[in-house]
Amino acid sequence: MPDYKYKFREPEYYEHSIQENGSGTVVGHLRVKPSRILWKPANGKKYYSKSIDAFEKWITSRDARATKTTQ
């Protein structure tokens, strides 16, 4: 395994299916790895991927219009 800049203690990645409230329809899958964030639409065969560094730069930029949480 390559030597990554970031790492999880356990496991190698986390994956979650995102669904709509009420209908339970899956809209996509989110996978978080120590080095990348991946998104796959519900019927997609491949993930869209960005590095953690690129994600951090985007999410903290004004262009993302992200809001800070209270915690």
N, CA, C and O atoms as a Tinker XYZ file with bonds, in Angstrom:
   284  protein
     1  N      0.838000   -1.170000    0.000000    73     2
     2  CA     0.000000    0.000000    0.000000    64     1     3
     3  C      0.891000    1.244000    0.000000    63     2     4     5
     4  O      1.887000    1.287000    0.722000    81     3
     5  N      0.543000    2.261000   -0.806000    73     3     6
     6  CA     1.347000    3.477000   -0.855000    64     5     7
     7  C      1.326000    4.220000    0.481000    63     6     8     9
     8  O      0.420000    4.034000    1.293000    81     7
     9  N      2.313000    5.042000    0.691000    73     7    10
    10  CA     2.378000    5.853000    1.899000    64     9    11
    11  C      1.556000    7.115000    1.673000    63    10    12    13
    12  O      1.978000    7.999000    0.927000    81    11
    13  N      0.366000    7.216000    2.318000    73    11    14
    14  CA    -0.532000    8.338000    2.136000    64    13    15
    15  C     -0.266000    9.446000    3.140000    63    14    16    17
    16  O      0.302000    9.207000    4.205000    81    15
    17  N     -0.680000   10.662000    2.794000    73    15    18
    18  CA    -0.534000   11.820000    3.664000    64    17    19
    19  C     -1.469000   11.710000    4.868000    63    18    20    21
    20  O     -1.100000   12.118000    5.969000    81    19
    21  N     -2.668000   11.167000    4.679000    73    19    22
    22  CA    -3.666000   11.012000    5.733000    64    21    23
    23  C     -4.007000    9.541000    5.881000    63    22    24    25
    24  O     -3.804000    8.758000    4.952000    81    23
    25  N     -4.525000    9.159000    7.042000    73    23    26
    26  CA    -4.948000    7.771000    7.208000    64    25    27
    27  C     -6.042000    7.678000    8.271000    63    26    28    29
    28  O     -6.133000    8.529000    9.156000    81    27
    29  N     -6.864000    6.644000    8.176000    73    27    30
    30  CA    -7.846000    6.304000    9.190000    64    29    31
    31  C     -7.205000    5.290000   10.115000    63    30    32    33
    32  O     -6.280000    4.578000    9.726000    81    31
    33  N     -7.691000    5.229000   11.319000    73    31    34
    34  CA    -7.211000    4.177000   12.219000    64    33    35
    35  C     -7.828000    2.851000   11.796000    63    34    36    37
    36  O     -7.123000    1.846000   11.707000    81    35
    37  N     -9.111000    2.832000   11.536000    73    35    38
    38  CA    -9.853000    1.653000   11.089000    64    37    39
    39  C    -11.117000    2.139000   10.429000    63    38    40    41
    40  O    -11.570000    3.214000   10.823000    81    39
    41  N    -11.712000    1.516000    9.524000    73    39    42
    42  CA   -11.243000    0.654000    8.448000    64    41    43
    43  C    -10.572000    1.480000    7.349000    63    42    44    45
    44  O    -10.231000    2.643000    7.567000    81    43
    45  N    -10.383000    0.888000    6.180000    73    43    46
    46  CA    -9.722000    1.589000    5.082000    64    45    47
    47  C    -10.585000    2.684000    4.484000    63    46    48    49
    48  O    -10.058000    3.680000    3.988000    81    47
    49  N    -11.905000    2.519000    4.521000    73    47    50
    50  CA   -12.815000    3.559000    4.023000    64    49    51
    51  C    -14.178000    3.391000    4.664000    63    50    52    53
    52  O    -14.500000    2.342000    5.222000    81    51
    53  N    -14.972000    4.448000    4.573000    73    51    54
    54  CA   -16.356000    4.440000    5.044000    64    53    55
    55  C    -17.244000    4.649000    3.839000    63    54    56    57
    56  O    -16.947000    5.489000    2.989000    81    55
    57  N    -18.336000    3.894000    3.750000    73    55    58
    58  CA   -19.252000    4.031000    2.629000    64    57    59
    59  C    -20.674000    4.104000    3.147000    63    58    60    61
    60  O    -21.074000    3.341000    4.027000    81    59
    61  N    -21.432000    5.037000    2.584000    73    59    62
    62  CA   -22.822000    5.222000    2.988000    64    61    63
    63  C    -23.691000    5.393000    1.755000    63    62    64    65
    64  O    -23.286000    6.036000    0.786000    81    63
    65  N    -24.880000    4.818000    1.790000    73    63    66
    66  CA   -25.878000    5.058000    0.757000    64    65    67
    67  C    -26.729000    6.229000    1.228000    63    66    68    69
    68  O    -27.170000    6.262000    2.377000    81    67
    69  N    -26.959000    7.191000    0.334000    73    67    70
    70  CA   -27.756000    8.367000    0.652000    64    69    71
    71  C    -29.131000    8.156000    0.044000    63    70    72    73
    72  O    -29.257000    7.888000   -1.150000    81    71
    73  N    -30.172000    8.281000    0.880000    73    71    74
    74  CA   -31.532000    8.071000    0.388000    64    73    75
    75  C    -32.424000    9.237000    0.740000    63    74    76    77
    76  O    -32.142000    9.994000    1.668000    81    75
    77  N    -33.513000    9.376000   -0.016000    73    75    78
    78  CA   -34.500000   10.419000    0.246000    64    77    79
    79  C    -35.349000   10.013000    1.438000    63    78    80    81
    80  O    -35.695000    8.843000    1.603000    81    79
    81  N    -35.679000   10.993000    2.265000    73    79    82
    82  CA   -36.602000   10.728000    3.365000    64    81    83
    83  C    -37.970000   10.409000    2.791000    63    82    84    85
    84  O    -38.342000   10.936000    1.743000    81    83
    85  N    -38.697000    9.581000    3.443000    73    83    86
    86  CA   -40.038000    9.225000    2.995000    64    85    87
    87  C    -40.034000    8.075000    2.021000    63    86    88    89
    88  O    -40.509000    6.987000    2.348000    81    87
    89  N    -39.504000    8.290000    0.822000    73    87    90
    90  CA   -39.560000    7.245000   -0.203000    64    89    91
    91  C    -38.477000    6.191000   -0.002000    63    90    92    93
    92  O    -38.654000    5.038000   -0.395000    81    91
    93  N    -37.363000    6.575000    0.605000    73    91    94
    94  CA   -36.272000    5.625000    0.789000    64    93    95
    95  C    -35.491000    5.349000   -0.474000    63    94    96    97
    96  O    -34.644000    4.456000   -0.492000    81    95
    97  N    -35.758000    6.103000   -1.542000    73    95    98
    98  CA   -35.052000    5.928000   -2.807000    64    97    99
    99  C    -33.592000    6.338000   -2.652000    63    98   100   101
   100  O    -33.298000    7.439000   -2.186000    81    99
   101  N    -32.696000    5.467000   -3.034000    73    99   102
   102  CA   -31.270000    5.766000   -2.954000    64   101   103
   103  C    -30.907000    6.739000   -4.076000    63   102   104   105
   104  O    -31.195000    6.487000   -5.246000    81   103
   105  N    -30.265000    7.865000   -3.701000    73   103   106
   106  CA   -29.858000    8.855000   -4.698000    64   105   107
   107  C    -28.379000    8.726000   -5.048000    63   106   108   109
   108  O    -27.942000    9.212000   -6.092000    81   107
   109  N    -27.610000    8.075000   -4.183000    73   107   110
   110  CA   -26.198000    7.902000   -4.478000    64   109   111
   111  C    -25.443000    7.262000   -3.333000    63   110   112   113
   112  O    -26.017000    6.912000   -2.302000    81   111
   113  N    -24.143000    7.115000   -3.534000    73   111   114
   114  CA   -23.271000    6.474000   -2.551000    64   113   115
   115  C    -22.071000    7.374000   -2.304000    63   114   116   117
   116  O    -21.448000    7.873000   -3.242000    81   115
   117  N    -21.761000    7.572000   -1.047000    73   115   118
   118  CA   -20.630000    8.394000   -0.644000    64   117   119
   119  C    -19.593000    7.493000   -0.005000    63   118   120   121
   120  O    -19.902000    6.729000    0.909000    81   119
   121  N    -18.370000    7.582000   -0.482000    73   119   122
   122  CA   -17.272000    6.796000    0.081000    64   121   123
   123  C    -16.166000    7.772000    0.485000    63   122   124   125
   124  O    -15.741000    8.611000   -0.309000    81   123
   125  N    -15.716000    7.647000    1.714000    73   123   126
   126  CA   -14.651000    8.511000    2.217000    64   125   127
   127  C    -13.440000    7.646000    2.515000    63   126   128   129
   128  O    -13.503000    6.715000    3.317000    81   127
   129  N    -12.340000    7.971000    1.855000    73   127   130
   130  CA   -11.069000    7.299000    2.070000    64   129   131
   131  C    -10.123000    8.307000    2.712000    63   130   132   133
   132  O    -10.408000    9.504000    2.688000    81   131
   133  N     -9.031000    7.870000    3.273000    73   131   134
   134  CA    -8.103000    8.822000    3.875000    64   133   135
   135  C     -7.554000    9.849000    2.877000    63   134   136   137
   136  O     -7.199000   10.960000    3.271000    81   135
   137  N     -7.484000    9.496000    1.621000    73   135   138
   138  CA    -6.885000   10.393000    0.640000    64   137   139
   139  C     -7.885000   10.998000   -0.336000    63   138   140   141
   140  O     -7.545000   11.943000   -1.048000    81   139
   141  N     -9.132000   10.470000   -0.390000    73   139   142
   142  CA   -10.089000   10.908000   -1.401000    64   141   143
   143  C    -11.520000   10.868000   -0.886000    63   142   144   145
   144  O    -11.839000   10.143000    0.056000    81   143
   145  N    -12.377000   11.663000   -1.523000    73   143   146
   146  CA   -13.828000   11.631000   -1.325000    64   145   147
   147  C    -14.411000   11.175000   -2.655000    63   146   148   149
   148  O    -14.063000   11.719000   -3.703000    81   147
   149  N    -15.295000   10.180000   -2.622000    73   147   150
   150  CA   -15.867000    9.650000   -3.858000    64   149   151
   151  C    -17.390000    9.712000   -3.804000    63   150   152   153
   152  O    -17.988000    9.503000   -2.749000    81   151
   153  N    -18.011000   10.000000   -4.939000    73   151   154
   154  CA   -19.465000   10.050000   -5.070000    64   153   155
   155  C    -19.879000    9.257000   -6.292000    63   154   156   157
   156  O    -19.293000    9.401000   -7.365000    81   155
   157  N    -20.904000    8.409000   -6.126000    73   155   158
   158  CA   -21.443000    7.647000   -7.252000    64   157   159
   159  C    -22.954000    7.807000   -7.231000    63   158   160   161
   160  O    -23.587000    7.483000   -6.226000    81   159
   161  N    -23.557000    8.302000   -8.323000    73   159   162
   162  CA   -25.010000    8.374000   -8.387000    64   161   163
   163  C    -25.612000    6.970000   -8.243000    63   162   164   165
   164  O    -24.929000    5.972000   -8.473000    81   163
   165  N    -26.870000    6.900000   -7.870000    73   163   166
   166  CA   -27.530000    5.625000   -7.579000    64   165   167
   167  C    -27.348000    4.584000   -8.678000    63   166   168   169
   168  O    -27.068000    3.422000   -8.384000    81   167
   169  N    -27.500000    4.977000   -9.921000    73   167   170
   170  CA   -27.386000    4.016000  -11.021000    64   169   171
   171  C    -26.034000    4.096000  -11.723000    63   170   172   173
   172  O    -25.856000    3.528000  -12.801000    81   171
   173  N    -25.088000    4.796000  -11.118000    73   171   174
   174  CA   -23.770000    4.954000  -11.719000    64   173   175
   175  C    -22.917000    3.707000  -11.560000    63   174   176   177
   176  O    -23.095000    2.932000  -10.620000    81   175
   177  N    -22.008000    3.529000  -12.470000    73   175   178
   178  CA   -21.100000    2.384000  -12.401000    64   177   179
   179  C    -19.737000    2.782000  -11.869000    63   178   180   181
   180  O    -18.989000    1.938000  -11.375000    81   179
   181  N    -19.408000    4.075000  -11.968000    73   179   182
   182  CA   -18.112000    4.550000  -11.515000    64   181   183
   183  C    -18.291000    5.742000  -10.585000    63   182   184   185
   184  O    -19.285000    6.467000  -10.648000    81   183
   185  N    -17.302000    5.921000   -9.724000    73   183   186
   186  CA   -17.310000    7.029000   -8.776000    64   185   187
   187  C    -16.689000    8.279000   -9.389000    63   186   188   189
   188  O    -15.804000    8.192000  -10.240000    81   187
   189  N    -17.163000    9.445000   -8.948000    73   187   190
   190  CA   -16.486000   10.717000   -9.160000    64   189   191
   191  C    -15.572000   10.871000   -7.956000    63   190   192   193
   192  O    -15.974000   10.534000   -6.842000    81   191
   193  N    -14.366000   11.365000   -8.141000    73   191   194
   194  CA   -13.378000   11.366000   -7.069000    64   193   195
   195  C    -12.616000   12.681000   -7.001000    63   194   196   197
   196  O    -12.275000   13.264000   -8.031000    81   195
   197  N    -12.348000   13.148000   -5.774000    73   195   198
   198  CA   -11.517000   14.321000   -5.524000    64   197   199
   199  C    -10.607000   14.017000   -4.353000    63   198   200   201
   200  O    -10.970000   13.267000   -3.446000    81   199
   201  N     -9.421000   14.603000   -4.380000    73   199   202
   202  CA    -8.507000   14.418000   -3.256000    64   201   203
   203  C     -9.035000   15.181000   -2.039000    63   202   204   205
   204  O     -9.818000   16.118000   -2.185000    81   203
   205  N     -8.614000   14.786000   -0.857000    73   203   206
   206  CA    -9.002000   15.482000    0.364000    64   205   207
   207  C     -8.550000   16.939000    0.298000    63   206   208   209
   208  O     -9.293000   17.839000    0.691000    81   207
   209  N     -7.342000   17.171000   -0.193000    73   207   210
   210  CA    -6.836000   18.540000   -0.292000    64   209   211
   211  C     -7.683000   19.392000   -1.237000    63   210   212   213
   212  O     -7.992000   20.541000   -0.923000    81   211
   213  N     -8.061000   18.838000   -2.392000    73   211   214
   214  CA    -8.902000   19.571000   -3.341000    64   213   215
   215  C    -10.291000   19.802000   -2.756000    63   214   216   217
   216  O    -10.873000   20.869000   -2.950000    81   215
   217  N    -10.831000   18.810000   -2.038000    73   215   218
   218  CA   -12.132000   18.963000   -1.404000    64   217   219
   219  C    -12.086000   20.066000   -0.351000    63   218   220   221
   220  O    -12.983000   20.907000   -0.291000    81   219
   221  N    -11.043000   20.065000    0.477000    73   219   222
   222  CA   -10.911000   21.096000    1.516000    64   221   223
   223  C    -10.833000   22.490000    0.892000    63   222   224   225
   224  O    -11.472000   23.426000    1.373000    81   223
   225  N    -10.057000   22.621000   -0.167000    73   223   226
   226  CA    -9.916000   23.910000   -0.836000    64   225   227
   227  C    -11.265000   24.376000   -1.386000    63   226   228   229
   228  O    -11.615000   25.550000   -1.266000    81   227
   229  N    -12.021000   23.454000   -1.990000    73   227   230
   230  CA   -13.328000   23.794000   -2.553000    64   229   231
   231  C    -14.347000   24.112000   -1.465000    63   230   232   233
   232  O    -15.019000   25.141000   -1.542000    81   231
   233  N    -14.478000   23.259000   -0.457000    73   231   234
   234  CA   -15.542000   23.415000    0.542000    64   233   235
   235  C    -15.354000   24.669000    1.388000    63   234   236   237
   236  O    -16.330000   25.217000    1.902000    81   235
   237  N    -14.114000   25.132000    1.540000    73   235   238
   238  CA   -13.860000   26.335000    2.330000    64   237   239
   239  C    -13.831000   27.601000    1.472000    63   238   240   241
   240  O    -13.656000   28.699000    2.000000    81   239
   241  N    -13.998000   27.460000    0.170000    73   239   242
   242  CA   -14.009000   28.635000   -0.710000    64   241   243
   243  C    -15.400000   29.279000   -0.723000    63   242   244   245
   244  O    -16.398000   28.632000   -0.404000    81   243
   245  N    -15.449000   30.541000   -1.090000    73   243   246
   246  CA   -16.741000   31.247000   -1.191000    64   245   247
   247  C    -17.610000   30.652000   -2.295000    63   246   248   249
   248  O    -18.837000   30.672000   -2.200000    81   247
   249  N    -16.977000   30.124000   -3.339000    73   247   250
   250  CA   -17.722000   29.556000   -4.467000    64   249   251
   251  C    -18.607000   28.385000   -4.047000    63   250   252   253
   252  O    -19.661000   28.164000   -4.642000    81   251
   253  N    -18.194000   27.642000   -3.037000    73   251   254
   254  CA   -18.962000   26.478000   -2.592000    64   253   255
   255  C    -20.216000   26.890000   -1.839000    63   254   256   257
   256  O    -21.173000   26.119000   -1.761000    81   255
   257  N    -20.223000   28.092000   -1.288000    73   255   258
   258  CA   -21.344000   28.594000   -0.488000    64   257   259
   259  C    -21.707000   27.656000    0.655000    63   258   260   261
   260  O    -22.871000   27.561000    1.044000    81   259
   261  N    -20.709000   26.968000    1.188000    73   259   262
   262  CA   -20.943000   26.065000    2.320000    64   261   263
   263  C    -21.126000   26.889000    3.592000    63   262   264   265
   264  O    -20.527000   27.954000    3.743000    81   263
   265  N    -21.947000   26.395000    4.493000    73   263   266
   266  CA   -22.157000   27.072000    5.764000    64   265   267
   267  C    -21.466000   26.299000    6.864000    63   266   268   269
   268  O    -21.320000   25.080000    6.784000    81   267
   269  N    -21.045000   27.011000    7.885000    73   267   270
   270  CA   -20.403000   26.357000    9.022000    64   269   271
   271  C    -21.462000   25.810000    9.962000    63   270   272   273
   272  O    -22.518000   26.417000   10.140000    81   271
   273  N    -21.179000   24.670000   10.558000    73   271   274
   274  CA   -22.094000   24.080000   11.536000    64   273   275
   275  C    -21.914000   24.754000   12.889000    63   274   276   277
   276  O    -20.939000   25.475000   13.101000    81   275
   277  N    -22.846000   24.525000   13.798000    73   275   278
   278  CA   -22.756000   25.138000   15.124000    64   277   279
   279  C    -21.811000   24.381000   16.028000    63   278   280   281
   280  O    -21.430000   24.902000   17.077000    81   279
   281  N    -21.423000   23.187000   15.671000    73   279   282
   282  CA   -20.522000   22.391000   16.521000    64   281   283
   283  C    -19.215000   22.149000   15.846000    63   282   284
   284  O    -18.338000   21.498000   16.414000    81   283
